[in-house]
C-alpha cells in the first residue's frame, strides 16, 4: 500500500484530492493531506477511509521531513516560494515530487541532486503552466514529425467566469488567488513578433492588447504574459519569427484595469499610511496631485484622459472606489488595499461557474503554403467547488502523479511536462475527463505582416 | 600619528582626499587610499609623502580587516551596497566609520553593536544625503527654538551643469555616476501635501513635476525623490501639512526623460537579446509594437503622443537614438544600453563646469502670520576634476571625519548628521570653504491651497 502526500488543500486541490479519493481502493493507496489549516484539509477528505488530514507547517522542518519520509510520492500545491523546502526533503528521502508551479531557479538547480538520488521533480503540471506546455508540445512535435517548419507560436490562457455569469460591468470575478490577479503582469512582457524582439513594461502592458477569437464564445483580449522568449528553449523552437504567450480577458477589462496600473494602485512594494482609517475615495485620491477645486472623479478623468461618462469610469464607480467606505485594515500596501476593495465585488457567488479558455496558434510552412492551426480548449466549471480552475490545475497534476506512482513515467531530475512520455498519457486521460482541445486549420497569405 | 583609511578613490573622493593631504602635516596623520584600481588611488595621492595608495578588494575579507585594523578612522566612499562589509570590520576592530550614503537597513541594524564596541558609524554625510540634512535641521531647530510652529518643509537638490555649459538640447550632462542617473526615481515618490498623503509610481514621476525659482538662476523643475515620509522621524517633524523632497532638473528635462521611462528603456531587471549587434534604432523600436508601414520616429510619436516637430523629439534625435549605430556590448539590460548611448553625448567635456543647486522651503506660523523661508545653496565646480559634486559630497565627509578624529564629535552608534554637535561645526567650516546658503523670508497668505 503506497502513500500519497498532498501539501496544500486550497481551492486548486479540490479535484486533485477528489481524483485520488475516487481511485484510492483501486490504486491501493493512502492519502495524507496537509494544510496550514487542519479544518481545510479535513473538509476535503471527509468520508474517505483511506485519507488522513493534518495541520502542516512548511517552516517546521522536522514535520516536513517526517511527512515526506512516510510518503511514496509528494504533491506540493503550496505557494511556489515554498516548493524548494519540500523539494529538499524529497531529495533527502528519495521521494518523487510534483507541482503545478513554474520551476524557479532554486528548483532548477536541484536537477543534479535529484538525478543522483533517483527522483523526479516534475513542475508546471497544472493548466498554465501545465496543460499549455503539454498540448503545445504535442502539436509542435506532430508538425515537426510531418517535416513541416514552424514559423510562429502564440499561446494564451485565461481564468474567467463562464458565459451567463459575467454579470458585472467588468465581466470578471476572482476564480483563483485574488492576490495573484492584482499583481499579474508586474514583470512586463518579452516576446518575438515577426522576427523582432519586443519588450513591454508593466505600465504599458494593459494598453498593448491583441484580440483573439474563440469558437463559440466570440472575441477576447490578450495581454503579454512574462518572458515568452525562454520558451524557445523549453519547446526547442529556435527559428521562429513569432513567439508570444498571453493572458486572456474579456473585451474592455484591460483598459479599465490599466487605470489602477497607471495610478500605482497595484504597487506591492511599500506600506501606505494609516490604511485602517483610509476610505476608498482617499485611496484613489492619494495617487493624484493635491487639488481641492474639483471632485476626485474629475481629477482622475483629467489625469488619465478618461471621459467622465465612459464605460471605464462606470466600471470604477461600480467597484465603489469613489465611496467613503473605510478600508478598515492596517498596514496594507496599495495592492492589498485594492485587493480588499475588489474582494467585496469580484468574489464568486454561490451558483456562479468559472471557465478556463486556452488557445494556441501554430503557423507552419507546408511547401509554399503557410498554414495556421488554432487549437482551443474551453472548460466550464461544474459549480463553485468543482471549478474549471480546480479541474484544469488539479487533474493534470493528479494524472502525472498517478503515472509516476505506477512507474509509467520513469524520468529522473527536474522536469517540465514537455516530453511525450508525460504529455501523451496525461492529455489522453484529460480528454476522457472532458478537458479537450478543438482544432481548426486555415491557409493564410505568406505575408501576414500585421500592422 | 593617526591613520585615516579612505576606501574608494572615484570622482566623489577628489576633494575629500585633497582636504586631508592639505592638512596632513598639521593633523599629524597618515592617509591610506584604497581603490579597486591601484592607478586611480595612486593618481590622487601623488606627491603626498603622508599618503599611500593600494589596490583594495572589498570582497577580500582578510585585506579589509587588516586595513581597518591599521586605521584610526575609516571613510567608505565605496558603492552603498558595500558599506555593510566595511562596517562589520569597523565594529570588530573598534574603528569609527563615515559614509556619504543612505544608511540602509543592514547598517541601521548595527546600531547596538556599534554602541557596544564604542564606535560611531556616521552615514549620509555627503550633499544629498548630507548637507541637505545638516542645513535643514539647523533651520528647523532655529525655528523651533523661537517657539514657532513648522507647517511645511520642502527640499530639493540637483547635480547639474553650470550656467554657460548647458550647451546641449537637454541642458544636462553626467556630473556623477551615470548608472544612478539612468535608474533615478525607480522607487517612485511618497510625500505629504497640504495634509494629504501622496504616492507617485515611477512611470508618472517625471510627469508630476513642480517648478521652483532659484535666485540668480531662474526656474528649475523638481520631481519627487523617494520616500519623503520617513523624514518626519529623521527631522522630528510629526505635525507637518507638507513634507516633500525632490530632485532638481532644468526645465524640459523631465518631459523628455519621461519618454525613456514610458518606453521601458530604463528597466534594469532583465537582459535584452543580442545587444552587441543591436542598433540604437532597434533598441528604441523594440519597445514599440510591430509595424512596418511607418518609420520608428512616427511610431514613437503616435505611441506616446509626442509631436514629431516638438523639442522633446529634438532632444531624442540629438542623442542619436534613431540612428543605426551599433550598441556593441553583449548582455546588457535596457538601462545599460541607454547608459551606453547617453555616455557618448552627456559626458563632461574638458573645461565644463558642474553645479549643485539645493533649495529648502520652510513654512511656519509666527503668530497669525504664515512665513516662508527659502534657503538656497548653489555651488559651481572649479573644473572637471574639482567639481561641485566632489566638493559638496567630499568636504562634509572630510570635515565630519576630522571632527571625529579630533574627538570633537563623541557620538556612539549609527547616526545621521542631524545632531547640532555634528551639523553646527560642519556647516560653519563648509561656509569658510565657500559652500553656503542664502536665505530669503516672505510672508504668505494663510490659505495657500495649491491647485
Interface residues (C-beta under 8 A of the other chain):
Chain A: X187 X188 X190 X193 X194 X196 X197 X198 X199 X200 X201 X203 X204 X208 X227 X229 X262 X263 X264 X267 X269 X270 X272 X273 X285 X286 X287 X288 X289 X290 X291 X292 X293 X334 X449 X450 X451
Chain B: X187 X188 X190 X193 X194 X196 X197 X198 X199 X200 X201 X203 X204 X208 X227 X229 X262 X263 X264 X267 X269 X270 X272 X273 X285 X286 X287 X288 X289 X290 X291 X292 X293 X334 X449 X450 X451
